[in-house]
């Protein structure tokens, strides 16, 4: 029989690793040369005044992914869709783009339903409309926090 403390420890480990019901995240790091383009979404708010791109280290990506369950607590108040991310994070394919805004190195997350993934999913995907199935957010490696959750508009 598992002791209560061991059960709590196991739950904490799952949360720290970004796991949801044991399902891994499906993610890719976009090339820094297209990072600025990744923030030019056609039907949702996205970071403004992006100066440049950068390539986050594997360690930074790993740290971000351990915190990714925090995204479920964010609420979008942006123009095109208000509310929280629906479903499990593991239901989405995530594209990461290192961006520089105001001299700060951030990571833009571009998300779309995993079921729509194509063989080219590791290339930038920009979709107009689609509602809350398509979203973006920003991660700040310096603070370990997420912000600017925004959903696509509806057609």
TORPAGU-810827 format. One record per residue (C-alpha): residue number from 1; residue in three letters; x, y, z. Coordinates in nm, 4 decimals, always signed. Example, Ala and Ser with C-alpha at 12.3 -4.5 7.8 and 13.67 -1.06 7.14 Angstrom:
# TORPAGU-810827
<atom><seq>1</seq><type>ALA</type><east>+1.2300</east><north>-0.4500</north><up>+0.7800</up></atom>
<atom><seq>2</seq><type>SER</type><east>+1.3670</east><north>-0.1060</north><up>+0.7140</up></atom>
This chain:
# TORPAGU-810827
<atom><seq>1</seq><type>UNK</type><east>+0.0000</east><north>+0.0000</north><up>+0.0000</up></atom>
<atom><seq>2</seq><type>UNK</type><east>+0.1307</east><north>+0.3459</north><up>-0.0916</up></atom>
<atom><seq>3</seq><type>UNK</type><east>+0.1778</east><north>+0.5747</north><up>+0.2045</up></atom>
<atom><seq>4</seq><type>UNK</type><east>-0.0041</east><north>+0.9112</north><up>+0.1775</up></atom>
<atom><seq>5</seq><type>UNK</type><east>+0.3226</east><north>+1.1051</north><up>+0.1704</up></atom>
<atom><seq>6</seq><type>UNK</type><east>+0.4509</east><north>+0.8949</north><up>-0.1199</up></atom>
<atom><seq>7</seq><type>UNK</type><east>+0.1290</east><north>+0.9617</north><up>-0.3130</up></atom>
<atom><seq>8</seq><type>UNK</type><east>+0.1601</east><north>+1.3361</north><up>-0.2583</up></atom>
<atom><seq>9</seq><type>UNK</type><east>+0.5257</east><north>+1.3223</north><up>-0.3638</up></atom>
<atom><seq>10</seq><type>UNK</type><east>+0.4357</east><north>+1.1363</north><up>-0.6856</up></atom>
<atom><seq>11</seq><type>UNK</type><east>+0.1654</east><north>+1.3953</north><up>-0.7707</up></atom>
<atom><seq>12</seq><type>UNK</type><east>+0.4132</east><north>+1.6761</north><up>-0.7081</up></atom>
<atom><seq>13</seq><type>UNK</type><east>+0.6696</east><north>+1.5116</north><up>-0.9390</up></atom>
<atom><seq>14</seq><type>UNK</type><east>+0.4082</east><north>+1.4783</north><up>-1.2157</up></atom>
<atom><seq>15</seq><type>UNK</type><east>+0.3184</east><north>+1.8464</north><up>-1.1836</up></atom>
<atom><seq>16</seq><type>UNK</type><east>+0.6822</east><north>+1.9519</north><up>-1.1894</up></atom>
<atom><seq>17</seq><type>UNK</type><east>+0.7511</east><north>+1.7554</north><up>-1.5054</up></atom>
<atom><seq>18</seq><type>UNK</type><east>+0.4580</east><north>+1.9058</north><up>-1.6901</up></atom>
<atom><seq>19</seq><type>UNK</type><east>+0.2919</east><north>+1.5655</north><up>-1.7181</up></atom>
<atom><seq>20</seq><type>UNK</type><east>-0.0837</east><north>+1.5394</north><up>-1.7401</up></atom>
<atom><seq>21</seq><type>UNK</type><east>-0.2092</east><north>+1.1910</north><up>-1.6721</up></atom>
<atom><seq>22</seq><type>UNK</type><east>+0.1301</east><north>+1.0610</north><up>-1.7834</up></atom>
<atom><seq>23</seq><type>UNK</type><east>+0.0991</east><north>+1.2070</north><up>-2.1329</up></atom>
<atom><seq>24</seq><type>UNK</type><east>+0.4096</east><north>+1.3835</north><up>-2.2671</up></atom>
<atom><seq>25</seq><type>UNK</type><east>+0.4018</east><north>+1.7244</north><up>-2.4315</up></atom>
<atom><seq>26</seq><type>UNK</type><east>+0.4515</east><north>+1.7453</north><up>-2.8068</up></atom>
<atom><seq>27</seq><type>UNK</type><east>+0.6741</east><north>+2.0467</north><up>-2.8683</up></atom>
<atom><seq>28</seq><type>UNK</type><east>+0.9312</east><north>+2.1898</north><up>-3.1031</up></atom>
<atom><seq>29</seq><type>UNK</type><east>+1.1680</east><north>+2.4860</north><up>-3.0951</up></atom>
<atom><seq>30</seq><type>UNK</type><east>+1.1362</east><north>+2.7105</north><up>-3.3999</up></atom>
<atom><seq>31</seq><type>UNK</type><east>+1.4466</east><north>+2.8604</north><up>-3.5582</up></atom>
<atom><seq>32</seq><type>UNK</type><east>+1.5438</east><north>+3.2009</north><up>-3.4230</up></atom>
<atom><seq>33</seq><type>UNK</type><east>+1.5288</east><north>+3.3440</north><up>-3.7762</up></atom>
<atom><seq>34</seq><type>UNK</type><east>+1.1496</east><north>+3.3041</north><up>-3.7820</up></atom>
<atom><seq>35</seq><type>UNK</type><east>+1.0810</east><north>+3.3922</north><up>-3.4170</up></atom>
<atom><seq>36</seq><type>UNK</type><east>+0.9603</east><north>+3.7443</north><up>-3.4983</up></atom>
<atom><seq>37</seq><type>UNK</type><east>+0.7294</east><north>+3.6060</north><up>-3.7676</up></atom>
<atom><seq>38</seq><type>UNK</type><east>+0.5844</east><north>+3.3575</north><up>-3.5169</up></atom>
<atom><seq>39</seq><type>UNK</type><east>+0.4379</east><north>+3.6475</north><up>-3.3196</up></atom>
<atom><seq>40</seq><type>UNK</type><east>+0.2511</east><north>+3.7852</north><up>-3.6228</up></atom>
<atom><seq>41</seq><type>UNK</type><east>-0.0753</east><north>+3.6028</north><up>-3.5720</up></atom>
<atom><seq>42</seq><type>UNK</type><east>-0.3705</east><north>+3.7003</north><up>-3.7864</up></atom>
<atom><seq>43</seq><type>UNK</type><east>-0.6637</east><north>+3.6623</north><up>-3.5460</up></atom>
<atom><seq>44</seq><type>UNK</type><east>-0.5284</east><north>+3.6847</north><up>-3.1911</up></atom>
<atom><seq>45</seq><type>UNK</type><east>-0.3299</east><north>+3.9273</north><up>-2.9815</up></atom>
<atom><seq>46</seq><type>UNK</type><east>+0.0400</east><north>+3.8498</north><up>-2.9662</up></atom>
<atom><seq>47</seq><type>UNK</type><east>+0.3525</east><north>+4.0196</north><up>-2.8285</up></atom>
<atom><seq>48</seq><type>UNK</type><east>+0.4255</east><north>+4.3613</north><up>-2.9734</up></atom>
<atom><seq>49</seq><type>UNK</type><east>+0.7558</east><north>+4.5381</north><up>-3.0330</up></atom>
<atom><seq>50</seq><type>UNK</type><east>+0.9493</east><north>+4.2162</north><up>-3.0865</up></atom>
<atom><seq>51</seq><type>UNK</type><east>+1.3069</east><north>+4.3209</north><up>-3.1591</up></atom>
<atom><seq>52</seq><type>UNK</type><east>+1.4784</east><north>+3.9950</north><up>-3.2459</up></atom>
<atom><seq>53</seq><type>UNK</type><east>+1.4879</east><north>+3.6191</north><up>-3.2027</up></atom>
<atom><seq>54</seq><type>UNK</type><east>+1.7122</east><north>+3.4006</north><up>-2.9873</up></atom>
<atom><seq>55</seq><type>UNK</type><east>+1.7624</east><north>+3.0307</north><up>-2.9280</up></atom>
<atom><seq>56</seq><type>UNK</type><east>+1.6691</east><north>+2.9132</north><up>-2.5773</up></atom>
<atom><seq>57</seq><type>UNK</type><east>+1.8930</east><north>+2.6385</north><up>-2.4377</up></atom>
<atom><seq>58</seq><type>UNK</type><east>+1.7553</east><north>+2.2886</north><up>-2.3789</up></atom>
<atom><seq>59</seq><type>UNK</type><east>+1.7788</east><north>+2.3612</north><up>-2.0044</up></atom>
<atom><seq>60</seq><type>UNK</type><east>+1.5564</east><north>+2.6710</north><up>-2.0361</up></atom>
<atom><seq>61</seq><type>UNK</type><east>+1.3024</east><north>+2.4748</north><up>-2.2425</up></atom>
<atom><seq>62</seq><type>UNK</type><east>+1.3049</east><north>+2.1951</north><up>-1.9839</up></atom>
<atom><seq>63</seq><type>UNK</type><east>+1.2521</east><north>+2.4441</north><up>-1.6995</up></atom>
<atom><seq>64</seq><type>UNK</type><east>+0.9622</east><north>+2.6026</north><up>-1.8893</up></atom>
<atom><seq>65</seq><type>UNK</type><east>+0.8009</east><north>+2.2661</north><up>-1.9570</up></atom>
<atom><seq>66</seq><type>UNK</type><east>+0.8136</east><north>+2.1755</north><up>-1.5875</up></atom>
<atom><seq>67</seq><type>UNK</type><east>+0.6109</east><north>+2.4903</north><up>-1.5211</up></atom>
<atom><seq>68</seq><type>UNK</type><east>+0.3734</east><north>+2.4514</north><up>-1.8151</up></atom>
<atom><seq>69</seq><type>UNK</type><east>+0.0784</east><north>+2.3337</north><up>-1.6003</up></atom>
<atom><seq>70</seq><type>UNK</type><east>+0.0657</east><north>+2.6965</north><up>-1.4781</up></atom>
<atom><seq>71</seq><type>UNK</type><east>-0.0818</east><north>+2.7842</north><up>-1.8192</up></atom>
<atom><seq>72</seq><type>UNK</type><east>-0.4086</east><north>+2.6218</north><up>-1.7119</up></atom>
<atom><seq>73</seq><type>UNK</type><east>-0.4435</east><north>+2.8934</north><up>-1.4445</up></atom>
<atom><seq>74</seq><type>UNK</type><east>-0.4078</east><north>+3.1827</north><up>-1.6906</up></atom>
<atom><seq>75</seq><type>UNK</type><east>-0.7181</east><north>+3.3580</north><up>-1.8138</up></atom>
<atom><seq>76</seq><type>UNK</type><east>-0.7310</east><north>+3.5434</north><up>-2.1421</up></atom>
<atom><seq>77</seq><type>UNK</type><east>-0.8998</east><north>+3.8788</north><up>-2.1418</up></atom>
<atom><seq>78</seq><type>UNK</type><east>-0.7862</east><north>+3.9556</north><up>-2.4971</up></atom>
<atom><seq>79</seq><type>UNK</type><east>-1.0096</east><north>+4.0604</north><up>-2.7842</up></atom>
<atom><seq>80</seq><type>UNK</type><east>-1.0787</east><north>+3.7351</north><up>-2.9549</up></atom>
<atom><seq>81</seq><type>UNK</type><east>-1.1557</east><north>+3.4813</north><up>-2.6861</up></atom>
<atom><seq>82</seq><type>UNK</type><east>-1.1852</east><north>+3.5122</north><up>-2.3137</up></atom>
<atom><seq>83</seq><type>UNK</type><east>-1.1352</east><north>+3.2351</north><up>-2.0622</up></atom>
<atom><seq>84</seq><type>UNK</type><east>-0.8919</east><north>+2.9535</north><up>-1.9916</up></atom>
<atom><seq>85</seq><type>UNK</type><east>-0.7294</east><north>+2.6818</north><up>-2.2020</up></atom>
<atom><seq>86</seq><type>UNK</type><east>-0.9733</east><north>+2.3989</north><up>-2.2587</up></atom>
<atom><seq>87</seq><type>UNK</type><east>-0.8762</east><north>+2.0329</north><up>-2.2459</up></atom>
<atom><seq>88</seq><type>UNK</type><east>-0.5396</east><north>+1.8876</north><up>-2.1551</up></atom>
<atom><seq>89</seq><type>UNK</type><east>-0.2171</east><north>+2.0602</north><up>-2.2560</up></atom>
<atom><seq>90</seq><type>UNK</type><east>-0.1041</east><north>+1.7268</north><up>-2.3988</up></atom>
<atom><seq>91</seq><type>UNK</type><east>-0.3873</east><north>+1.7604</north><up>-2.6565</up></atom>
<atom><seq>92</seq><type>UNK</type><east>-0.1931</east><north>+2.0449</north><up>-2.8202</up></atom>
<atom><seq>93</seq><type>UNK</type><east>+0.1210</east><north>+2.0673</north><up>-3.0303</up></atom>
<atom><seq>94</seq><type>UNK</type><east>+0.3403</east><north>+2.3481</north><up>-2.8970</up></atom>
<atom><seq>95</seq><type>UNK</type><east>+0.5823</east><north>+2.5572</north><up>-3.0989</up></atom>
<atom><seq>96</seq><type>UNK</type><east>+0.8355</east><north>+2.7648</north><up>-2.9052</up></atom>
<atom><seq>97</seq><type>UNK</type><east>+0.9961</east><north>+3.0815</north><up>-3.0414</up></atom>
<atom><seq>98</seq><type>UNK</type><east>+1.2648</east><north>+3.2731</north><up>-2.8535</up></atom>
<atom><seq>99</seq><type>UNK</type><east>+1.1826</east><north>+3.6445</north><up>-2.8815</up></atom>
<atom><seq>100</seq><type>UNK</type><east>+1.3391</east><north>+3.9643</north><up>-2.7493</up></atom>
<atom><seq>101</seq><type>UNK</type><east>+1.1046</east><north>+4.2398</north><up>-2.6280</up></atom>
<atom><seq>102</seq><type>UNK</type><east>+1.2410</east><north>+4.5491</north><up>-2.4560</up></atom>
<atom><seq>103</seq><type>UNK</type><east>+1.5786</east><north>+4.3777</north><up>-2.4253</up></atom>
<atom><seq>104</seq><type>UNK</type><east>+1.4219</east><north>+4.0836</north><up>-2.2347</up></atom>
<atom><seq>105</seq><type>UNK</type><east>+1.4535</east><north>+3.7276</north><up>-2.3635</up></atom>
<atom><seq>106</seq><type>UNK</type><east>+1.1112</east><north>+3.5627</north><up>-2.3657</up></atom>
<atom><seq>107</seq><type>UNK</type><east>+0.9585</east><north>+3.2536</north><up>-2.5239</up></atom>
<atom><seq>108</seq><type>UNK</type><east>+0.6432</east><north>+3.2753</north><up>-2.7331</up></atom>
<atom><seq>109</seq><type>UNK</type><east>+0.4296</east><north>+2.9598</north><up>-2.7329</up></atom>
<atom><seq>110</seq><type>UNK</type><east>+0.2163</east><north>+2.8924</north><up>-3.0401</up></atom>
<atom><seq>111</seq><type>UNK</type><east>-0.0337</east><north>+2.6111</north><up>-2.9784</up></atom>
<atom><seq>112</seq><type>UNK</type><east>-0.2731</east><north>+2.4170</north><up>-3.1999</up></atom>
<atom><seq>113</seq><type>UNK</type><east>-0.4660</east><north>+2.0893</north><up>-3.1669</up></atom>
<atom><seq>114</seq><type>UNK</type><east>-0.2387</east><north>+1.7866</north><up>-3.1929</up></atom>
<atom><seq>115</seq><type>UNK</type><east>-0.4985</east><north>+1.6157</north><up>-3.4128</up></atom>
<atom><seq>116</seq><type>UNK</type><east>-0.4293</east><north>+1.8797</north><up>-3.6829</up></atom>
<atom><seq>117</seq><type>UNK</type><east>-0.0574</east><north>+1.8097</north><up>-3.6832</up></atom>
<atom><seq>118</seq><type>UNK</type><east>+0.0959</east><north>+1.7547</north><up>-4.0266</up></atom>
<atom><seq>119</seq><type>UNK</type><east>+0.4395</east><north>+1.6177</north><up>-4.1195</up></atom>
<atom><seq>120</seq><type>UNK</type><east>+0.5521</east><north>+1.9830</north><up>-4.1382</up></atom>
<atom><seq>121</seq><type>UNK</type><east>+0.4294</east><north>+2.0674</north><up>-3.7851</up></atom>
<atom><seq>122</seq><type>UNK</type><east>+0.7810</east><north>+2.1664</north><up>-3.6797</up></atom>
<atom><seq>123</seq><type>UNK</type><east>+0.7572</east><north>+2.4598</north><up>-3.9228</up></atom>
<atom><seq>124</seq><type>UNK</type><east>+0.5715</east><north>+2.7701</north><up>-3.8111</up></atom>
<atom><seq>125</seq><type>UNK</type><east>+0.1948</east><north>+2.7241</north><up>-3.8151</up></atom>
<atom><seq>126</seq><type>UNK</type><east>-0.0245</east><north>+3.0333</north><up>-3.8372</up></atom>
<atom><seq>127</seq><type>UNK</type><east>-0.3985</east><north>+2.9752</north><up>-3.8468</up></atom>
<atom><seq>128</seq><type>UNK</type><east>-0.6614</east><north>+3.2450</north><up>-3.8828</up></atom>
<atom><seq>129</seq><type>UNK</type><east>-0.9717</east><north>+3.1938</north><up>-3.6715</up></atom>
<atom><seq>130</seq><type>UNK</type><east>-1.0380</east><north>+2.8533</north><up>-3.5136</up></atom>
<atom><seq>131</seq><type>UNK</type><east>-1.1350</east><north>+2.9915</north><up>-3.1733</up></atom>
<atom><seq>132</seq><type>UNK</type><east>-1.0019</east><north>+2.8573</north><up>-2.8456</up></atom>
<atom><seq>133</seq><type>UNK</type><east>-0.8454</east><north>+2.5543</north><up>-3.0154</up></atom>
<atom><seq>134</seq><type>UNK</type><east>-0.5583</east><north>+2.7823</north><up>-3.1205</up></atom>
<atom><seq>135</seq><type>UNK</type><east>-0.3774</east><north>+2.9946</north><up>-2.8657</up></atom>
<atom><seq>136</seq><type>UNK</type><east>-0.0532</east><north>+3.1652</north><up>-2.7761</up></atom>
<atom><seq>137</seq><type>UNK</type><east>+0.1209</east><north>+3.2697</north><up>-2.4548</up></atom>
<atom><seq>138</seq><type>UNK</type><east>+0.4505</east><north>+3.4148</north><up>-2.3379</up></atom>
<atom><seq>139</seq><type>UNK</type><east>+0.6987</east><north>+3.2625</north><up>-2.0922</up></atom>
<atom><seq>140</seq><type>UNK</type><east>+0.9603</east><north>+3.4701</north><up>-1.9106</up></atom>
<atom><seq>141</seq><type>UNK</type><east>+1.2621</east><north>+3.2522</north><up>-1.8189</up></atom>
<atom><seq>142</seq><type>UNK</type><east>+1.3912</east><north>+3.5197</north><up>-1.5795</up></atom>
<atom><seq>143</seq><type>UNK</type><east>+1.0799</east><north>+3.5010</north><up>-1.3602</up></atom>
<atom><seq>144</seq><type>UNK</type><east>+0.9527</east><north>+3.1526</north><up>-1.4483</up></atom>
<atom><seq>145</seq><type>UNK</type><east>+0.6067</east><north>+3.2904</north><up>-1.5243</up></atom>
<atom><seq>146</seq><type>UNK</type><east>+0.3578</east><north>+3.2783</north><up>-1.8119</up></atom>
<atom><seq>147</seq><type>UNK</type><east>+0.1488</east><north>+3.5697</north><up>-1.9398</up></atom>
<atom><seq>148</seq><type>UNK</type><east>-0.0372</east><north>+3.7099</north><up>-2.2410</up></atom>
<atom><seq>149</seq><type>UNK</type><east>-0.2619</east><north>+3.4109</north><up>-2.3051</up></atom>
<atom><seq>150</seq><type>UNK</type><east>-0.4650</east><north>+3.4822</north><up>-2.6193</up></atom>
<atom><seq>151</seq><type>UNK</type><east>-0.7007</east><north>+3.2714</north><up>-2.8311</up></atom>
<atom><seq>152</seq><type>UNK</type><east>-0.7721</east><north>+3.2935</north><up>-3.2018</up></atom>
<atom><seq>153</seq><type>UNK</type><east>-1.0891</east><north>+3.4636</north><up>-3.3166</up></atom>
<atom><seq>154</seq><type>UNK</type><east>-1.3942</east><north>+3.2814</north><up>-3.4523</up></atom>
<atom><seq>155</seq><type>UNK</type><east>-1.4840</east><north>+3.2866</north><up>-3.8204</up></atom>
